[in-house]
């Protein structure tokens, strides 16, 4: 999950400095490595920040940044042992507040995660949100996400990992096949209202992604888990392309491009044809494609291959046929 | 020691400005700041034009305030209203996290997860800084038992400009295409809240002309969002809760009955939608917010779903399926 951090901008560096100072005040002596681990940054970023702090301060009475107006550091300890010991402090006594926007982002994030078993204690979550709002320097901006009930499948998944026992469930795949699957849960992922379980599938002996809303009758088994998240390198992408993927040419209304962005592989070219965008999507089979295209009527049209057009046409026609007596 | 030569890095100038303004009770004038604070003083001309430096200071103030640092201006004693002698400071009480606020390891774990939700758009930067501040408090978070990678999307082009307008209480203008209407209409509204409901972003806003609050679906905003230049008085009360309550009310009042094919994808997934009731074997009662959007969703299930009611939804699904069949035939 360690997404590689982009290089810090000046504002981020300032936020780091303002957070690092009170942290170093709390820890009278700490190694560069420990501080870096705690903030999840490179040791060199900590060294640079400490060097900057050590020569910073306030103009003071004289306006000349006299010695006593500056932070100071036990330089020998720092340079020889990579240890941080601040020996003089100025101006800063405590940690900064959150900005209104920062607090709003966290509050909305908590609301979004209300289905997680970790968030089951609603009183605790409410008090946490209140603390965030009180700990902000401005009123959190008006940003909100619909909450959800605690999800029982998510709770079982967590139980399974906690107990170290495999999870078993009925799963209906996009092809319409139903099977009992035995899985070592590795990670729960979500995109907006859609939730997924990624795990080691003992039936397929491979990593698989399961939609939570296609899982039925989940139970925790008595078989021990063989793989844990730490043992497996999970690809960052929820849906990985494979060599057997089918490439389909489609026309899309420009405004609908964001809706299908996930299906468009990197490096695919798009051209404009009569005000529509012609591009390619990759799908593992046409069963998924027909559902996707039918849910974007008049917005996405399959151009090629013919087989893909036929599968979509038949799917939609079969659906429409169910209403044939309406006229 | 601070070397008064070479270029002072931006973060050093910003950091020095925060330190200087935190340390002063009575505030510093702009001239005092520019002539004494590290990063400015090196470029300050004692007798001459400091216009560039002043503009730099203006931008720095914005950057610092962006981080939630409450940089304020006060009048110089005895010179109320004299803009030349405004004094700048950062009041300690408004800067520091109140002493009684602390977060447990468990809470920190939850907040780290909450921050992870925003991985795109400007909110990802805000979250990253919030986590940085949280870490500064020194709490070591519990490693969650199960790994999570939650993600909220902000793909609607209107999101960022609306969020920015929301903070500035700025009245905005955009073209909005309502389904069933042939052409988009230009709306002028005061944004009150941005909320995600049923996986879609909505703007809750006040129409100054009618004094009515309305909810707009971001994906139906078909033009750029532009500021009118006008502002409005910040509303009181929790607009977010109000917006979500209204959306929930709409969702609650719209129900559809659909027949689903046994052991189909539709049967499995629709049964797990929030609020779904089983009317009888193979028939589900579902809640929805918007007939057009729900019709798209149901059309995706093809022959696995037959809409029984309401008639408007039934017709909408049928039309969609016919369209798709025709365009692919």
Interface residues (C-beta under 8 A of the other chain):
Chain A: X1 X3 X5 X10 X11 X12 X13 X14 X15 X16 X17 X18 X19 X20 X22 X23 X26 X27 X38 X39 X40 X52 X53 X55 X56 X57 X58 X59 X63 X65 X70 X90 X91 X92 X93 X94 X95 X96 X97 X98 X99 X100 X101 X102 X103 X104 X105 X106 X107 X108 X109 X110 X112 X113 X116 X118 X119 X124 X125 X128 X131 X132 X134 X135 X136 X137 X138 X141 X142 X143 X144 X145 X146 X148 X149 X157 X158 X161 X162 X172 X174 X176 X178 X185 X186 X187 X188 X189 X190 X191 X192 X193 X194 X211 X212 X213 X214 X216 X229 X255 X258 X261 X290 X291 X292 X293 X294 X295 X296 X297 X298 X301 X302 X309 X310 X312 X313 X315 X316 X317 X318 X319 X320 X321 X322 X323 X326
Chain B: X1 X2 X9 X10 X11 X12 X14 X15 X16 X18 X19 X20 X22 X23 X32 X35 X36 X37 X38 X41 X63 X64 X66 X67 X68 X69 X70 X92 X94 X95 X96 X97 X98 X99 X101 X103 X107 X109 X110 X111 X113 X114 X115 X116 X117 X118 X119 X123 X125 X126 X127 X128 X129 X130 X132 X133 X135 X136 X137 X138 X140 X144 X145 X146 X147 X148 X149 X150 X151 X152 X153 X155 X156 X163 X166 X167 X192 X193 X194 X195 X196 X197 X198 X199 X204 X219 X222 X238 X239 X240 X241 X243 X244 X247 X248 X263 X264 X265 X268 X269 X272 X273 X274 X296 X297 X299 X300 X301 X302 X303 X304 X305 X306 X314 X315 X317 X318 X319 X320 X321 X322 X323 X324 X325 X327 X328 X329
